[in-house]
């Protein structure tokens, strides 16, 4: 079964919360380099525990709300 492409709306929620990448990383106990890679779309997967911690710190009720489905490109 093909994977559904998604985009993590981390930067949007982080900026809305007025947090730097460094501060978010400290509060969520996630490496700052992970935050940077996630925001740049340079990471193919995220640990669900990390997603839950990020959502909690950002005040997002459901961790899935950080994700947006992306339409697939037709070749």
VMD Tcl script that draws the C-alpha trace (Angstrom):
set ca {
  {0.00 0.00 0.00}
  {1.50 3.38 -0.97}
  {2.24 5.89 1.75}
  {0.20 9.10 1.90}
  {2.45 12.15 1.58}
  {1.97 14.66 4.38}
  {3.52 17.95 5.40}
  {4.18 18.83 9.01}
  {2.85 22.32 9.81}
  {5.35 22.70 12.59}
  {6.73 26.12 11.63}
  {3.22 27.61 11.43}
  {2.30 26.47 14.94}
  {5.74 27.27 16.36}
  {5.65 30.83 15.06}
  {2.05 31.24 16.21}
  {3.19 30.23 19.70}
  {6.04 32.74 19.52}
  {8.71 30.09 20.04}
  {12.14 29.73 18.49}
  {13.24 26.35 17.23}
  {15.63 26.17 20.17}
  {12.94 26.93 22.77}
  {10.45 24.48 21.24}
  {13.13 21.80 21.19}
  {13.94 22.37 24.87}
  {10.30 22.34 25.95}
  {9.42 19.24 23.90}
  {12.68 17.46 24.73}
  {13.44 17.00 21.04}
  {16.81 17.87 19.45}
  {16.79 21.30 17.78}
  {18.28 19.68 14.67}
  {15.16 17.51 14.46}
  {12.94 20.62 14.56}
  {15.03 22.18 11.80}
  {14.88 19.06 9.60}
  {11.13 18.65 10.16}
  {10.43 22.26 9.20}
  {12.61 21.94 6.10}
  {10.90 18.71 5.06}
  {14.20 16.87 5.21}
  {13.06 14.03 7.39}
  {11.00 11.16 5.97}
  {9.40 10.16 9.28}
  {8.73 11.35 12.81}
  {8.48 9.35 15.99}
  {4.91 9.51 17.28}
  {6.07 10.31 20.80}
  {7.96 13.32 19.44}
  {4.89 14.40 17.48}
  {2.77 14.15 20.64}
  {5.27 16.18 22.69}
  {5.50 18.86 20.01}
  {1.71 19.09 19.79}
  {1.44 19.34 23.57}
  {3.98 22.17 23.82}
  {2.36 24.00 20.91}
  {-1.12 23.69 22.40}
  {-2.40 21.55 19.55}
  {-5.07 19.22 20.96}
  {-4.68 16.43 18.44}
  {-1.17 15.66 17.16}
  {-2.67 14.81 13.78}
  {-3.64 18.47 13.39}
  {0.06 19.17 12.82}
  {-0.16 17.13 9.61}
  {-1.60 18.15 6.25}
  {-2.17 15.67 3.45}
  {-0.43 16.58 0.22}
  {-1.86 15.81 -3.19}
  {0.26 13.38 -5.14}
  {1.89 14.54 -8.32}
  {0.89 12.67 -11.44}
  {3.75 11.62 -13.65}
}
mol new
graphics top color blue
foreach p $ca { graphics top sphere $p radius 0.5 }
foreach p [lrange $ca 0 end-1] q [lrange $ca 1 end] { graphics top cylinder $p $q radius 0.2 }
display resetview
